[in-house]
């Protein structure tokens, strides 16, 4: 960087959303039986290696987050896709690449969308709020943690809620579906201050994790 000619734009790149953990570099690849990885659940695992804290164990969920979630649920139950889209934005490649019609169908719980059960449950949907516990040095421009609102797709999700922000998504096959509340934040880029939020975000990121020992993973298994 120091040797770059004057006026050259320097853009360091690295691991996207790196969260301060170990990174393994592959020295040798050997194919073998497919690994069957299961999503971990429960309070013991959450305390041991999770990074989500339920609302009951931390500060109250911001009122702005609960307000936006309530407005989204109202729009969903009323079939108002324009209002729903105003509250929820895609923030992963899979969801972002949908065309407008596909995204509306996904968000409004049509077909196999994980929001279908949420729409059908209406006001009675079981809901849980979580905040992330990422250390400040990896929060980048955020001053506060993000919050997640998760909705149960079955009668009861006790003991099955996500314990990691990595699992708090709208991926298929989960007993729940989650939205992420992005706190208001700002950062400097190219000499300009960029501000965004508050907003709700959704993603369908596939993790390769199964729900149980006999279930299929939500993406091709790792070898």
Number of C-alpha atoms within 10 A of each C-alpha: 9 6 5 9 8 7 6 8 10 9 7 6 6 7 7 6 9 11 13 10 6 7 8 6 6 6 5 5 7 5 7 8 8 10 12 18 18 17 18 21 17 14 16 11 12 18 12 9 11 21 18 24 23 21 15 11 9 10 11 12 18 11 9 13 22 15 11 18 23 13 15 22 19 17 20 24 19 14 14 14 17 11 15 23 19 12 16 19 19 19 15 13 11 12 18 15 11 13 9 11 9 13 17 17 16 19 24 25 19 15 10 11 17 26 24 19 20 25 23 14 17 14 13 10 19 18 18 19 21 30 25 18 17 17 12 12 10 12 16 11 12 16 12 16 17 21 26 28 21 24 25 24 22 14 12 15 17 11 10 17 27 30 27 22 21 13 22 25 25 25 21 17 16 23 18 28 29 28 23 27 26 19 20 14 14 14 13 10 8 7 7 8 9 11 11 11 11 15 19 24 18 22 21 21 20 18 18 17 23 20 18 13 11 9 13 17 22 17 14 14 16 14 11
